[in-house]
Amino acid sequence: MTGGPDIRGRSPGRRPGLLPVLPRPAWVVLSGDFASAIGSGLTLPCLFIYAHQVRGLSYGPAGLVVSTVALASLFGNPVGGAVADRWSPRRALMTGLLVAAAGSIALALAHTAAALFGAAGLLGLGVAVIWPAQDALLASLVDPADRSAVFSVRHACLNAGLGLGALGAAAVVSVTRPGTFVAVYLADAASFLAFLPVLARLGSTARRVSGRRPARHERTRFREVLRDKAFLRVWALTAVIVTVSFGQFQSSLAGYATGPGGISVHALSLAFAANTLTVVGAQLFVLRRLGGHRRTTGAALAAAAWAATWAVVITGGHLGGGPAADIAFAAAMVIFALGESLLSPTLPAIINDLAPPDAAGRYNGLGALAFTTGFLAGPAGGAAALGAGWGTGLFAAMILACVLAGVAALRLDRHLPAGANQIPAPG
């Protein structure tokens, strides 16, 4: 006879299929994250255009407004982690959602440069607090064996939400109708706020699953986290991997494709759409294929996929434009998506397995900061190389860096506890 659901909402008699068997509270959080990702997708492609073409800022200040969102994360990631440990991840997440919603509303109402910078900083701070708090919350709602699965599902949900939001923005937003920008920023704020009642109802379940909160004198401080040599190795690897992958994908790839690559903005948009669709469609298949393997192997395979991506990008850049170049860059985006799907079950899960219960927020805060570092360093270095006309050299260097990162990922295995480096086999 099959027993009833356990405290985490799992039905023990159910055999897992392609969709991971996760506790009900985890699915609740993932659903809320999907909804808020739709709101973010509405606005992420629009901020530079909004600041420049709608509010009248020149190129330089408009670009700095966009950078302000990322720069706020340098402060917000560790703050979010510390608040998660002090208040609980759920309360920290709710705080971040409120701050992010306030930032989106402020952007909708901003008309001056000062107001735009302040609103962008507020939005960036809120999003930066959300990231480590939500990762810590998800990790606390599942068994350690399910952490690779929950972070894989989160990555798929995030991409699906961002893709739907971007499609909505493309259908609605127009620079000739400034009110459409105001509308999407207000919709973004609403998507953050809609997550709050979901988390409020989750309160008692989250407390039961997470167990007791450590007393204040038991809490681990940041200086103690920084003494964890295994975590520091994971942090450094994460920062490097993000720099040579996502950091280039978000900026240098677009500049190279539409410059020396000779493809149109329309073709580039289709290539980005191919990337999103591949992540959504392939993520759970990749997770299942990784079952029974080491997480560091998944990270190394991700680095190999990105090395292949940049090789295809170089090839596309020498085709002289036309349909062949369009296909090459779209193929590069698809390969990049496979790398994303390989990475998502690995490094975040390792970080949460290394973290003691009283410091999960701080570990996730610094882990998010490694991603932020890569997101800032990658575009800065890539822009300098493209500006000097070294596009091919840039991506050749990225191929070498990806190979070295893959080797470093495999070598990381010897420094990790066995339990922190295994993706459970399905079934």
N, C-alpha and C positions, 0 to 999 in steps of 0.2 A: 504494500500500500504506500502511495506517495504521500510524503508529509506536506504540510502547508508552508507558506512562505516564511523565511526566517526574518530576523530583525532588519536585515538590509533589503527586504522586499524580493528576495530571490526565490524562485521555485526550484527546490533541489532535484525534482524529478525530470526537469526539462533538459534535453540534450542540446548543447550549443550548435548552432549552424553558422552561416556566414555572419549573421548579426550577433555580436557578442552578447552573452547573458550577463547583464549588469544589474545592480540593484535599482529598484524603482526610484529612490531619491537621486541617484546619479542621472537617470534619464530625465528627471524633472529639471535638474540644473542644465543639462545639455540642451533641452528644449528651450529654456530661457536664453541660453547663449546663442542658439540659432536665431531666435527672434531679434535679439539685439544686434547680431551680425548683419541682418537685413538692413537695419537702420544705418549701420556703419557703411555698408556697401552703397547706400544712397548718397553718402557725402564724401567718402574717401577720394574719389576721382575729381571732386569738384572744388576743393579748397583753393588751389592756386587760381583757377579760373574765376572763382567767386571774388577773391581778393583783388585780382588784377582787372578783370573785365567788368565786374559788377560794381565793386567799391572803389575802383579807380587807382589802385596802387600800381607803381611801376614794377618792372620785372624783379628788381633786387629785393625791395621790401615784401613783395608778394611771396617770393621764394623763402624769405626769412620767416614769414608767418607759418608756412608749411613746416619749416625746420623747428619752429617753436614747439610744435606738438611732440616731436621726437626728443628734443632737448629736455622737456618737462619729465620725460621718463627716467632720465638720469637721477632725478630726485625722487620721483614717484615710485619706481620699482622697489627700492629698499624700504621706503616709508610704508608702502602697501604690505610688504612682508612683515615688518615690525608690528603694524597694526593688526594683522591677521593673528600673530602670536599673542598679542595682548588682549584683543577683543573677541577673537574667534574668526576663522576665515569667512564665515557667513556674514557676520556684521561688517567686516572690512569690505567684503564684496558689495554689500548694500551701500556703504559709504561711497565707494568708488563710483557706483552707478549714479548716485545723486550728484556727485561732483561732475561727472561726464555729461549728465543731462543738463546741468547748469551751464556747462561750457557750450553745448550745442545751441541752447536757447540764446546765450550771449552772442554767439556767432550769427544767428538769425537776425539779431537786433543791432549788430555792430555796423557803424557807418564810417568810423574814422580808423586811422592806422593804429592808434593806441588801443582802441576797443577791440580791434581784430587780434592784436598781439595778446592782449589779456584773455580774450575768449579762447584763443588757440592754446594758450598755456593751461587754462582751466580744463579744457577738454583733454589735453595730453596728460595732465596730472590724474584726472579721473580714470582714464584708460590704463595708465601705468599702475594704479592701485588695483584695478580690477584683475589684471593678469595674474600676479602671484597669489592673490586671495582666491581666485577661482581655481587655480591649479591645486592649491593646498586643500580647498574644499573637496574637489573631485577625488584627490588622493585619499582623503579621510573617509569618503563614502564607499570605497571599494576595498576589497582585500588586496594585499600587495601583488598577488598573482594576476589581478585584473587591471593593474595600472597601465600597462602597455595598451590594453584594449580601450580603456576609457580615454586615453590621450589620442589614440587613433580616431575614435569616433568624434572626439571634439574637433580634430583637424578637418575631418570631412564635413561636419556641421558648419564649421566656420567658413569653409570655402563655398559651401552651398548657399549660406546666408549672404555672404559678400557678393557672390555671383548674381543672386536674385535681386539684391539691392542695386547693383550696378546696372542691371537691365532696366529696373524701374527708373533710375536716374536718367538713363539714356532716352527713355520714352517721355519723360516729363520736363527735364531741365532745359532751359533756353536762356541765353544771355540777353535776348531781346525782351524777356519777361522776368525781371529780377525777383518777382514774387515767387517764382518756382524754386529759386534757391532758398528763400526763407521757408518755404513749405517743406523742403526736404530736410533742412536742419531741425525744424520743429518735429518732423516725423522721426528723426534720429533720436531726439530727446525723449519722445514718447516710447521708443523701443527700449531705451534704458530704463525708464520708469515702469514699464510693463513687467519687467523682470522682478521688481521689488515685492509685489504681493506673493509671487511664486516662492521667493526666498523666505518671506515671513511665515508662510504656511509650512515651510520645510524645517522650521526651527527646532521643534521637539525631536524630529527624526534625526536631524544632524547631530544633536547633542547625544542621543542614544548610541549612534554609530561611532562617533568620535571618542566617546569615553570621557573621563574626567579631564578638566582643564588643569594644567600644572599650576602649582602655587607660584606666586610671583618670584620667590627666591630660587625656584628651580629653573626658571627660564634661561635658555641659552642666549648669549649676546652675540652680536656680529663678530666681535673679536675672536670668540670661540669657534664660530663657523669658519672663520678664515684660518684656523689652525688645522682644519680637516684637509689633509693633503690629497685624499682621493677626490673630495669635492673640488678643490682648486684645479686639479687636473681636468675634471669634467668641465669646469667653468672655462678654462683656457681653450679646450677643444671646441666647446660650444661657440665661443667668441670668434675663433678662427673659421669654423665651418660656416657660420652665418655671414661673416665678412666676404667669403669667397663664393657664396651661393645667393642667399636672399639679398644681401647687400648689393650685389651686381644685378640681380634680376629686377629689382625695383627701380633701377636708374640706368646703369650703364648699358644694359641690354637694349632698352628702348632707344637710347641715344645712338647706339651703334647700328641698330636695325634700320632706323629711319634716316640715318646719315650715310655712312659708307655702305651699309647694306642695301640702300636704295628702295626699301619697301614703303608703302603708304601707311598713314596712320590707321586707315581702315583695316589693312592687312595685319597691322600690329594688334589691333583690337581683337580681331578674329583669333590670332595666335594666343593672346591672353585668355580668351574664352576657351580655347582648346586646353590650356593649362588647367583652368578651374574645373572643367568637365572631367578631365582625366583624374584629378585628385578625388572628386566626388565618386566617380565610378570605380576607381582602382583601390582606394584606401583599404577597404575591408578585405579585398582579395589579397593585397600585399600583407596585411596583418596575419591572415591565415597562413600564408606561405612562410612567414617568419617564425611561426609557432615552433617551439622546440629549439630555436637557435639563440645565440647570445645577442644581447642588445648591441654590443660593440660591433658585431658583425653587420647588423642592420645599418649602423652609422657609417661603417666603412663602405658598404654598398651604396649608400646615399652619396657619399663623396665621389665614388666611381661614376655614378649616374651624372653627377654635375660636371665631372671632367669630360664625359661624353657630350654633355650639353654644350659646353664651351667649344669643343672641337667642331660640332655641327654649326655653331654660331659663326666661327671663323670661316667655315666653308660657305655659309650663306652670304657672308660679307664679301666674298670674292666672286659671286655669281653675277654681279652687275645689275641687280634688280630683276623685275619680271616675275612670272609665275614660279619659276624654279626657286628664286630667293624666298618668295612667300611661303612655299612649302617647306623649305629648309628651316626657316625661323619658327614656323608652326611645329615642326618636328622637334626642334630644340625645346620648345615650351612643354611638349608632351613628355619628353625625357626628363626635364626638370621636375615635372609633377611627380614622376615615379620616384625621384630622389626625395621629394617632400614626404611622400607616403612611406618611404623606408625610414626616414628620420623620426617621424612623429611618435612611433612607439618606443623610442630608445632613450634619448637624453633626458626628457622631462621625467620619465619613469625612474631612471637611475637616480636623479636628484632627489626624488621623493623617497626612494628606498634608502638613500644615505641619511636622510634627515631624521633626527629623533623627534618624537611627537611634539615636544615643547618648542621646537625650532623649525617646523615645517614651513611657516610663513617666511622666515628669514632665508632659508635655503631657496625657496621659490622666488623670493624677491631678488636675491643675487643671481639666481639662474635666469630670471627675466632680464636682469641688467646685462648679462652676457649677450643675449639676443639684441638688446638695445645698442650695445657697443658695436656689434657687427652691422646693424642697420645704419649706424652713423658713419663708421669707418669705411664700409664698402662704397657707398656713394661718393664720399669725399675723395678717396683714392681713384675711383673709376672716373669721376669728372675731370680730375687733373690729367689722367692719362688720355682721355678722349680729347680734351682741350689741346693737348700737345700733338694730336694726330697719331697716338700710339694705340689705336683700338685693337689691332691684331696682336700687338705685343701684350696688351692688357689681358686678353683672354688666353693667350699662350701661358702667361704667368699664372692665371687662375687654374689652368689645367694642372700645372706642376703643383700649385698649392693644394688642389683637391687630392692629388695623389698622396702628397705628404700627410694631409689630414686623415686620409683613409688608413695610412700606416699607423699614425698616432692613435686612431680609434682602436685598431687591433691590439696595439701595445697597451692601451688603457686596461684591457682585461685583467692583467696581472695585478693591478692596483685596486681592484674592486672586490668587495665581498661576493661570494658566489650567488647569493640570493638576490643581489642587486643587478645581476647581469644575465638574466634568463627570461625569455618570452615563453610562457607556458605553451605546450602543444595543444592544439584544439581538440575538442572531443573529450 
